[in-house]
Amino acid sequence: MSRFAFAATLLFASTLAAPAQEGRSIALILDASGSMNAKLGTGGTRIEAAKAAVAAFVAKLDPNLRISYRVYGHQSPTRERNCKDTELLVDFAPAAANRAAILAKTQAIKAQGYTPITHVIQLAATDIAQEPGSRTVVLVSDGKETCPGDPCAAAKALAAADARLTIHTIGFNVDAAARFQLQCMARVARGTYSDASGAADLGARLGAAVAAKPEPPPSEQKPVPQKKTTITIVKPKPGRLQIKNPDFRGHRVTEAETEKAFGVFHNMTFMELPAGIYNVAFGPTLWRSVEVRAGETTVLDPGVLVMPNASNAGHKVLDWETGVEVGSISHAVNSLSVMPSTFTVMFGNARWDNIEVEAGERKVLNPAVIVVNGASGAGHRVLADDGTLVAVVSSFGHILPVPPGQYTIEIEGQTVPLDLQEGQRMEINVK
């Protein structure tokens, strides 16, 4: 039995004891991971906008609606990679009784950690399992899963275990890969997905999710058996997975629930797969919650990061939020297929931050290049403006690509300042 099926079985057992009364309960989940500290184009940070949205949303709630409040990513810094970082800040009670507590708890939140979506929705489903009437989980996230597990597979299992459970998802300034994941969760759990970009927008999306009419539970009446003289068995149709701009290194495809391998996608047109939810590898990272439906084609459209003048030593490409290495680029292999997201590219000890790669985009990096003609074998230190050693240029490697910025280079007892622009080639002749 898979871990999702096991969790769903436990939840189903608990919901059997819940009285089937009229009413509505909402489990609100807010993302407080480190990426929520990102700046918005309109000013302020994502977490500040989210706090304002929650305050406005709670103020307008029906006083009799029962609500709980769970947050994740707020207790541990990103470097600890805490995949259990979530807390039920306010337990279920009518909104009239919970408003003040939710507002107070919201103001104290500090965004800083990981995004354990799978773990969080499983706990939220357990939180709400004993609530009477319809049960609705509303998840706000600005990013994709950063921990083990597949949130779409988990949502599917939880919805199958509880016919009264609905999961709505809201993507707050998300990239294409995160949107793909959140849409899959809502689709398999009878919910809706929506995008939000600011405080007012997010508040409106929260209100719409709560106002959405839940699907009625299936009838408990047993169908009357009918005599049949003919039985027709329909073969299940496979679906297709297509990856645009696949990396020549290949993309391993595994079933989300069982982790069963279905092969490696290279430069093929498509891969036929049984209907289900899959994970697709992009280097050491996974594009999760890829739903393949019978008779349909699911298309992944990654971006490509290209650096024509990459160094021989290579450049690590890091996920901007977690700092996890997703791949590398070098002079020998100067391109990398990546999930649509934001990245940091390393140049020795120097960082080129906030490199956004959108779905289907071919993002070309043009670093500045320092060329030292006549460099000594002992080498010349290149320092960032804060004094950090970036790299050493020597006769063994006299060409150094660096991010645009201010540097100094130490040559023959002299410290030479360099103010470099993107794509600039700075040649230094040592005579």
N, C-alpha and C positions, 0 to 999 in steps of 0.2 A: 504493500500500500504506500502511495506517495505521501510526502509530508503534508501536501495541500489536502489530500483526501482525508488524512488522519485528523487534521485540524477541523475540517468540515464535519467529520463524523462527531467529534466532541461537541461542536457548536450545535449540530442538529439534535443531539441528545439533550442539550440544555434548553433548547427552544421548545421541546415537547411539553415542558412543565409550565411554559408561559401561558397565561390566560389569554384567550382570543377576544380582547375587548376593543371597542372603538377608541380612536385617539391617534396621536402622532408623536413620535419621538425623533429628535435630530441629534446625531453625534457629529459635532463640528470639529474638524481637525485642521490645525494651522501649521504650515511649514515655518520653522525657525532655524533652518540650516544656515551654514556660513554664507551661501550665495545670496541670502536675503539681505545682506549688507550692501549689495551692489546698488549703484546710483541709478536713479530713474532719469530719463531725459527731461522730465518736467521739474526736476529738483527733488531732493530728499532721497531716502533709501527705500528699497522694497519693503523692509520690515516696518518702517514708519508708516508707509501707505497702508500696509496690511492691518496695522493696529487701528488706524483711523477707520478703515472699512469695517472691521469687526465691531467697533464701538457704535457706528451708525447702524449696522445690521441688527445688533442686539437690541438697540433702542426701539426698533420698529416691530419686534416680534410680538405675535399674539401672546398675551400674558399666560395663557393656559397651555401653550405648547411646551412639551418637556424637552429640555436641551442639556447636553453635556459638552465639555470643552477639553480637547486633548491637543497637546503640542508636541512637536518632535524637533530634535537638533539643537535644543536650547541649553542643555546641561553640560556638554563636553565640547572642548575645542576640536576643530577639524583634525588636528594632528593625532588625536587619540583614536580616530576612526571607530567611534562607538556606535555599533549597529543595534544597540538596545536603548538608545537615547530617546525616550518618550515618556510622557507623564500625563495622567488624567488630572488636570488642574481643577476641574469642577465636575462633580458627578451629576447624574440626572435629577432634575427637579423642574417645576414649572418656570418658564422664563421670568415671570414676575419675581420669583424668589432668587433666581440665579444671576440676574443682570449685574448687580453690583459686584459680585464675586468675579464674574467673567471680565468686567472692565478693569478691576484691580489687578487681576492676574495678567491680563494682556499688557498693561503698562510696564510690568516688571520683567517681561520676556527679553532675553538677550540672544540674538541670532548668532550661532557660532559653529554648529556641528555638522553631522552627516545627515543623509536622507534615507532612512530605513523604511520605505513605504510599505513593503510587504509585511514586515513585523507590525507596523502601526495599524494597518487596516484589519489584521487578524485580531489584535487587541481591541480595536474599536467595535468589531463585530461581537466580541465577547461582552464588552461593556453594555451593548444595547440589546443583547439577546433576551433578557428578562423583561424588557419593556413591552407593555401591551399595545395592541394595534399595529399600525404600520411603522417600520423602522427604517430610518434614512441616515446614511453616512454621507457627509459632505466634506470632501478633501480638497484643500488648497495647497498647491505645490508650485514652486518656481523651477523645479528641475526633475531629473529622472532618478530612479533607484540607484543608490551608491553602495548597497549592501547585497549579500547573497539573497537569492529568492527572486521570483518573478511576480510582480504585483498583479498582472492581468490574470495569470493562472490562479493566484490566490483569490482574487475577486470572483472569478468564475466558480470556484469551489464553495466559497462562502454564500454566494447567491443561490447555488443549487441546494445548499443545506438549509436555507431559511427562505421560504417563499415570500415572506413579508419584508425581506431586506432589499433595499435599493442603495446603490452607491453612485453619487454624483461626483464629478471631478472638475476642478477649475484650474487651468494653467495660467500662472501669473508671470507674464513675460518669459514664456518657455521657448526653447529651441524645438526644431522639428522632431528630434528623437524623443524628447520628453513629452511632446504633444501626442506622438504616436502611442506612447505607453499609457498616458492618461485617458486617451480616447478609447483604447482597448479595454481598460478597466470599466469605464462607464458602459460600454456597449454590452459586455458580458454580464453586467450586474444590474440590468434593467434601468440604468441611469442616463444622464445626459452629460455631455462635456461642453465647456465654454472657455473662451480666452478672456483674459483681463489684463489691462496694462497700467492701471492707476487706481488710486483709492476709491474714487466714485464708481469707476467701472467694476472693481472687485466687489464693492458693496452691492451693486445692482445684480451681479451674477450670483452672489450668495442669496439674495432675496428671491431670485428666479428659481434657484435650486430648491429652496424650501417650499416655494409655491407650486412646484411641479407636482402634478397629481400622481401618486404612486400607482403602479399596476395592481389591479386586484389579484389576490392570491388565487391559484387554480381551484376550481370547484372540488369539494371533498366528496361529491356524489360519484358513486361508482357507475361506470357505463354498463348498460344492459348487454350481456353477451349476445352475439348474433351468430347464426350458423353461416359458415362460409364453404363454398364449394371450390373456390380457387384461391391459392396463395401465391402472391407475387413477391419475390425477394429482389429488392433493388440494390445493386452494388453501390457502395459509397464512392462518390466521385472524389478524386484527389483535387487539390488546389495547386497553384503555382506560386513560386517565390522568384522574383526577379530582383537583381541588384544592379543598379546603374553604376558605372565607373568602378567595378570591383578591383580590389588590390590584387596584384599578381601573386602575392603571398597566399591568397585564398582566405575564405571565410567559413569557419566550421559552423555547421547548423545542428543544433540539438533541441530536442523536445523540452519545453520548460519544466513540466511536472516530473518527468522521469529521468531527464538528462541523457536520454538515449540519443546517440549520434546518428545523423541522417546523411552524413557525407560532408565534403568540403566544396563550397561554391568557388569556382575559379573564373574563367572567362566565358562561361556558358551563357546561353540566352535566358534560360530559366531552369529551376529545379522543381520537379513534381513532388508533392508532399501530401500525406493524409491531412485532412482538416484538423487543425489544432493550433496550439500556441507554442512559438519557438523562440530560441535565443540564437542570435547570429553574432559570431565573434569578429571583432575588428581589432586585430592584434590581441593584447591581453584583456581587452574590455569587451563587454557584451551589449549589443542592441537588443534589449529585452522586449517582451510582450509583443512579438510579431505574430499577429493572428492570420492564419491562412484558412480561407473558407472554401468549401467544396465548390468546384466549378469556377472559381474566381482567381484572379492574379493579384497578389500582394506585391507592391513595388517599394523597395527601399532606395532612396536617392541620397547617398552619402555625398560629402564634399571631398575635395582633393586639395591637400596642402602641398605646395610646390616651392622649392628653393633652388633655382638654377646654379647659384654660386655657393652651394653648401660646402663646408669644410670636409677634408678627408676624415677627420676625427669624428664627425657626426654631431647631430643636435638632438637631444631628447625633446620629445613633444609631451607636455604634461596637461592633464585635465585642470582647468583653471580653479575649480572649486576644491578638489580633493588633493591636488598635487601628484596624483598617480600617473605614472608614465604610460601613455597609450601607444607609443611607437617611437620611431626615430627617422631622421632624414640625414643623408650623407651625400658626398660627392658622387659615390658609386650608385646610390639609389636616392634620387632627389625628390621623390614624391611619396605621399602617404594618403590612402583613403581613410577618412575619419567620419564618425557620426557627426551630424550637424551640432556644433557646440562652440564653446569658447576655450581657447588653449593658451598655454605659455610655451614658448620655444626657448631652449637653453643654448647659449653661446659661451661655452666654458662655464664661468661662474656668473655671467651676465644673463639677464632675463629679458625676453621680449614678451610683454604681457598683453592680455586682452586682444588676442587674435581670434576674431569671430569668423567661423566658416559656416556658411548657410547650405541648406540642402541643394545639391546639384552644382554648387559653386566650385570653380577652380581658383583657389586663393594662392596668388603668387607673392612670396616674400622677397623683398629686395633689400637685404641688409646693406649697411655701409661696409666697405672693405679697406682694411689697412694693409698696405704693401710696403715692406721694408727691404729695399735693395741694398745689399752689402751688409746684411745682418750678421752679427757675430755668432759663433757656435754656442757661447754662454747664454745668449738670448737677451731680450729686452722686455721688461715687464710692462704690460698694459693694464692700467688701473681705471676703474669707474670713478665718477665724480665724488663718490662717498669713500674712496680709498680702497674698495674691494678689488683684489687681484682678479682680473678677467682671464688672462692667459699670458703666455710668454711667446714672443715671436723670435725665431732664431733662423740660422742658416739652414736648419733642417725643415723648417716650415715658416716661410717668410710672408705668407699671405693669411690674414685673419679677418673673417667676416664678423661683424658685431652689430647689435641693434643700433638704430640711430640714437644719438645722445652725446654727452660730454665725457671725454676720457683724457688721460695723460699717458705718455709713453716715456720710459726712461732709456736714454741713449747717450753713451759716452759721458756719463756724469751729469747730463742735462735732463730736465723734466719738460717735455714738450706738450703743451695743451692741444687737444683736438676737439673740435665741435663738428660732429658728423651728421649729415642728413641721410635720409633713406635713399639707397641706391648710389651714394657717393663713393668714389674710389680715391682714397688718399694715399699717394705714393711718397715715401720718405727715402731719400738717398743718403746713405752713410758713406762718406769719403774719407 
